[in-house]
């Protein structure tokens, strides 16, 4: 049992930022988020935690092997071009499961509502959530609703957790990246971040960009069906492609080299990023994946993804290398190289 | 995909309260919470939802049968006599799994933090959470952290989801209550609600009452080991014993009769409730269960619970009856009867 008076018993120096309080960047999916896990949650949990508290854990459950994942969604605004917090809450968690190679089966839904939230707004979010679950073929099986007093929430926060089944022989995780492996993406990068930003209060700008929010487990099944040995799958959400590639480099102790001109970025996204001073590599995606596959499997995985509606613009963007372990390097169009750092905090707060 | 402009497309008349917005009572675990599920979430989810979105769902996962549950915790204050939000986040979800007769295995943890929250406070909560997980024998396997801007959260909200394994032949659910069944509780009632209230800003009153937050799966295993056919188990949290008994009566289409003088209520809880104008039957518990068992099994389940450290004050408090289906009736000390309604909203907001 916790003592109620002895808060000073916990001292947690966080190397990246000498602040005694939570800042927005701790929720950005970048270096500060990783630091919070490494220097606060893992020491606090000690041997009660398994592994690194990753996006999705693969676990034995009696005779089965399940994947288990959770995410809370705090996106602002609740509705944006191409989707809503309800779509994200389903597709985001489905995709975390899919990145383990799991077949998603069940979702829980837990709402934290602010007193005064309009019931019709909640109804619209719940309908979007139900529609997305139906589209993804997952069942909503258990739920919870809490209400907090006005001024202590922000309309609607949703958490979903998900359970999926992992087939025998499937072993997909960031630490399996090997030098020589090909790095693929399933399509256009940076779309979700720009779509949400385009309608945010004070920042409205005209754009035809709609969020790419979509479930990816069927695309993963298609890639698996080629018989390729998929080493790594990641969905580059918060922190964008840059965060996912850095995570892979760190987990496997390898370097990653990408060719900037081979990364598919739609012109509208490039234009918006250029106006706003953003980098598409750091902009969130909600319907794209990164795949790391052995070089001999690259072409058949690419072909299979391109033949799938969610992967028509799939591309090979780079290679895993033995050099500069833990680091991601981009070759620019001019032939120069630049380091693609793990973003410290977040380029765009509350993007998912 | 949701339309961003057509919120009016959703109309959700809620019978209990003609309000177009969320009120605190929608999160209280009483009639208004049930109404939100019945009239908003279930129609919105339509055939994407399985069953009634109950506290814990029992599901096939390949060759295994799993229980899956979720709860968000928004208790205020974060630390209270006998525990903290970290203890509740583990024990509450462990207990939801245990009420299906599952052996809890894994928890996810998802934090929604308010910008400006003290890191040492977060560290204390995470340490309490890790300690509680270790004490309950469950593993923390996956996690998420989001940060919302100052003024749009309230320090620390935590969601946990849990997965457990259900043994062959175990079938414990509210709809299995049968007329003639005995109604048991595992110990003193109303403790958690009074403990939290006793330290709430503006309400501080001296009391020795500490929260009963505790994991109950081992007590359930002890009851199952007697060979008794446990029909129903519930943990009477939000809404208290009254809400749990009403839920059972409604689910099984039966009546429940309890004898008020047989319900174990500690004198300090009775005193505090009397001063505050509260009813212990509606005060939350975080380490107690209600069991509904066939009459011939009642004594051995009671004996087994009393021999367990979490059940020393277990008691038989009533009987399931065929009369007044869906209704809970209490016989008072004076021999009169009163209806124990499902509370509409919540007696004590943000109690868990």
Contacts between the chains, C-beta under 8 A, distances in Angstrom:
chain1	res1	chain2	res2	distance
A	1	B	82	6.1
A	1	B	83	5.5
A	1	B	84	7.8
A	1	B	87	6.6
A	1	B	128	7.6
A	2	B	79	5.8
A	2	B	83	6.5
A	2	B	84	4.1
A	2	B	86	6.5
A	2	B	87	6.9
A	2	B	124	6.1
A	2	B	125	7.8
A	2	B	127	7.3
A	2	B	128	4.1
A	2	B	131	7.9
A	3	B	79	7.9
A	4	B	79	4.3
A	4	B	80	6.9
A	4	B	81	6.9
A	4	B	84	7.8
A	4	B	199	7.5
A	7	B	118	7.5
A	7	B	120	5.2
A	7	B	121	6.0
A	7	B	124	5.6
A	8	B	120	6.8
A	9	B	124	7.1
A	10	B	119	8.0
A	10	B	120	4.6
A	10	B	123	3.5
A	10	B	124	5.0
A	10	B	127	6.5
A	11	B	120	6.8
A	11	B	123	7.8
A	12	B	119	5.2
A	12	B	120	6.6
A	12	B	122	8.0
A	12	B	123	4.8
A	14	B	119	6.9
A	19	B	119	7.7
A	20	B	118	6.1
A	20	B	119	5.7
A	20	B	120	7.1
A	21	B	115	7.7
A	21	B	116	5.0
A	21	B	117	6.1
A	21	B	118	5.6
A	21	B	119	6.3
A	22	B	113	4.8
A	22	B	114	7.1
A	22	B	115	5.9
A	22	B	116	6.5
A	22	B	117	4.3
A	22	B	118	7.9
A	22	B	119	6.7
A	22	B	122	6.8
A	22	B	147	5.9
A	23	B	115	6.2
A	23	B	147	7.4
A	24	B	115	5.6
A	24	B	147	5.3
A	24	B	149	6.7
A	25	B	147	7.7
A	26	B	113	6.9
A	26	B	145	6.6
A	26	B	147	5.2
A	27	B	113	6.9
A	27	B	145	5.8
A	27	B	146	4.7
A	27	B	147	3.0
A	27	B	148	7.7
A	28	B	147	7.7
A	33	B	145	6.2
A	36	B	145	6.1
A	37	B	143	7.2
A	37	B	145	7.5
A	40	B	119	6.8
A	40	B	122	6.5
A	40	B	123	5.6
A	40	B	126	6.2
A	41	B	109	7.8
A	41	B	126	5.5
A	41	B	143	6.7
A	41	B	145	7.9
A	44	B	123	5.8
A	44	B	126	3.5
A	44	B	127	4.4
A	44	B	129	7.2
A	44	B	130	5.2
A	45	B	126	6.6
A	45	B	129	7.0
A	45	B	130	3.7
A	45	B	133	7.0
A	45	B	140	5.2
A	46	B	130	5.5
A	46	B	134	7.5
A	47	B	134	6.9
A	48	B	130	4.4
A	48	B	131	7.6
A	48	B	133	3.9
A	48	B	134	4.5
A	48	B	138	7.8
A	48	B	139	6.8
A	48	B	140	5.3
A	49	B	130	7.0
A	49	B	139	7.3
A	49	B	140	4.6
A	49	B	141	7.6
A	50	B	139	4.6
A	50	B	140	6.9
A	50	B	141	4.8
A	51	B	141	7.0
A	53	B	109	7.6
A	53	B	140	6.8
A	53	B	141	7.3
A	53	B	142	6.0
A	53	B	143	4.1
A	54	B	142	6.3
A	55	B	142	6.8
A	55	B	144	7.8
A	56	B	142	6.2
A	57	B	106	7.3
A	57	B	141	4.0
A	57	B	142	4.4
A	59	B	105	7.4
A	59	B	106	5.8
A	59	B	141	6.2
A	59	B	163	7.7
A	61	B	61	6.1
A	61	B	64	5.0
A	61	B	66	5.7
A	61	B	105	6.7
A	61	B	163	6.7
A	61	B	165	6.0
A	62	B	63	7.2
A	62	B	64	4.0
A	62	B	65	7.9
A	62	B	165	5.1
A	63	B	62	7.2
A	63	B	63	4.2
A	63	B	64	5.6
A	64	B	61	5.0
A	64	B	62	4.0
A	64	B	63	5.6
A	64	B	64	4.0
A	64	B	66	7.9
A	65	B	62	7.9
A	66	B	61	5.7
A	66	B	64	7.9
A	66	B	66	7.2
A	66	B	163	7.0
A	68	B	106	5.8
A	68	B	108	6.4
A	68	B	141	6.1
A	68	B	142	5.7
A	68	B	161	7.9
A	68	B	163	5.8
A	69	B	108	7.1
A	69	B	142	5.5
A	70	B	108	3.7
A	70	B	109	7.6
A	70	B	110	4.8
A	70	B	142	5.8
A	70	B	143	6.9
A	70	B	144	5.5
A	70	B	159	7.0
A	70	B	161	5.6
A	71	B	110	6.7
A	71	B	144	4.8
A	72	B	110	4.6
A	72	B	111	7.7
A	72	B	112	5.3
A	72	B	144	5.7
A	72	B	146	4.9
A	72	B	159	6.2
A	73	B	146	7.7
A	74	B	112	6.3
A	74	B	146	4.8
A	74	B	148	5.4
A	79	B	2	5.9
A	79	B	3	7.9
A	79	B	4	4.2
A	80	B	4	6.9
A	81	B	4	6.9
A	82	B	1	6.1
A	83	B	1	5.4
A	83	B	2	6.6
A	84	B	1	7.8
A	84	B	2	4.1
A	84	B	4	7.7
A	86	B	2	6.4
A	87	B	1	6.6
A	87	B	2	6.9
A	105	B	59	7.4
A	105	B	61	6.7
A	106	B	57	7.3
A	106	B	59	5.8
A	106	B	68	5.8
A	108	B	68	6.4
A	108	B	69	7.1
A	108	B	70	3.7
A	108	B	161	5.2
A	109	B	41	7.8
A	109	B	53	7.7
A	109	B	70	7.6
A	110	B	70	4.8
A	110	B	71	6.7
A	110	B	72	4.6
A	110	B	159	5.3
A	110	B	161	7.7
A	111	B	72	7.7
A	112	B	72	5.3
A	112	B	74	6.3
A	112	B	112	7.0
A	112	B	157	5.8
A	113	B	22	4.8
A	113	B	26	6.9
A	113	B	27	6.8
A	114	B	22	7.1
A	115	B	21	7.7
A	115	B	22	5.9
A	115	B	23	6.2
A	115	B	24	5.6
A	116	B	21	5.0
A	116	B	22	6.4
A	117	B	21	6.1
A	117	B	22	4.3
A	118	B	7	7.5
A	118	B	20	6.1
A	118	B	21	5.6
A	118	B	22	7.9
A	119	B	10	8.0
A	119	B	12	5.2
A	119	B	14	6.9
A	119	B	19	7.7
A	119	B	20	5.7
A	119	B	21	6.3
A	119	B	22	6.7
A	119	B	40	6.8
A	120	B	7	5.2
A	120	B	8	6.7
A	120	B	10	4.5
A	120	B	11	6.8
A	120	B	12	6.7
A	120	B	20	7.1
A	121	B	7	6.0
A	121	B	10	8.0
A	122	B	22	6.8
A	122	B	40	6.5
A	123	B	10	3.5
A	123	B	11	7.8
A	123	B	12	4.8
A	123	B	40	5.7
A	123	B	44	5.8
A	124	B	2	6.0
A	124	B	7	5.6
A	124	B	9	7.1
A	124	B	10	5.0
A	125	B	2	7.7
A	126	B	40	6.2
A	126	B	41	5.5
A	126	B	44	3.4
A	126	B	45	6.6
A	127	B	2	7.2
A	127	B	10	6.5
A	127	B	44	4.4
A	128	B	1	7.5
A	128	B	2	3.9
A	129	B	44	7.2
A	129	B	45	7.0
A	130	B	44	5.2
A	130	B	45	3.7
A	130	B	46	5.5
A	130	B	48	4.4
A	130	B	49	7.0
A	131	B	2	7.8
A	131	B	48	7.6
A	133	B	45	7.0
A	133	B	48	3.9
A	134	B	46	7.5
A	134	B	47	6.9
A	134	B	48	4.5
A	138	B	48	7.8
A	139	B	48	6.8
A	139	B	49	7.3
A	139	B	50	4.6
A	140	B	45	5.2
A	140	B	48	5.3
A	140	B	49	4.5
A	140	B	50	6.9
A	140	B	53	6.8
A	141	B	49	7.6
A	141	B	50	4.8
A	141	B	51	6.9
A	141	B	53	7.3
A	141	B	57	4.0
A	141	B	59	6.2
A	141	B	68	6.1
A	142	B	53	6.0
A	142	B	54	6.3
A	142	B	55	6.8
A	142	B	56	6.2
A	142	B	57	4.4
A	142	B	68	5.7
A	142	B	69	5.5
A	142	B	70	5.8
A	143	B	37	7.2
A	143	B	41	6.7
A	143	B	53	4.1
A	143	B	70	6.9
A	144	B	55	7.8
A	144	B	70	5.5
A	144	B	71	4.8
A	144	B	72	5.7
A	145	B	26	6.6
A	145	B	27	5.8
A	145	B	33	6.2
A	145	B	36	6.1
A	145	B	37	7.5
A	145	B	41	7.9
A	146	B	27	4.7
A	146	B	72	4.9
A	146	B	73	7.7
A	146	B	74	4.8
A	146	B	350	7.8
A	147	B	22	5.9
A	147	B	23	7.4
A	147	B	24	5.3
A	147	B	25	7.7
A	147	B	26	5.2
A	147	B	27	3.0
A	147	B	28	7.7
A	147	B	349	7.5
A	148	B	27	7.7
A	148	B	74	5.4
A	148	B	154	6.0
A	148	B	157	7.8
A	148	B	350	6.7
A	149	B	24	6.7
A	149	B	349	7.1
A	149	B	350	7.6
A	151	B	151	7.1
A	152	B	153	6.9
A	152	B	154	3.8
A	153	B	152	6.9
A	153	B	153	6.6
A	153	B	154	7.1
A	154	B	148	6.0
A	154	B	152	3.8
A	154	B	153	7.1
A	157	B	112	5.8
A	157	B	148	7.8
A	157	B	157	7.4
A	159	B	70	7.0
A	159	B	72	6.2
A	159	B	110	5.3
A	159	B	159	4.2
A	159	B	161	7.8
A	161	B	68	7.8
A	161	B	70	5.6
A	161	B	108	5.2
A	161	B	110	7.7
A	161	B	159	7.8
A	161	B	161	3.3
A	163	B	59	7.7
A	163	B	61	6.7
A	163	B	66	6.9
A	163	B	68	5.8
A	163	B	163	6.3
A	165	B	61	5.9
A	165	B	62	5.1
A	199	B	4	7.7
A	213	B	1	8.0
A	349	B	147	7.6
A	349	B	149	7.1
A	350	B	146	7.8
A	350	B	148	6.7
A	350	B	149	7.6
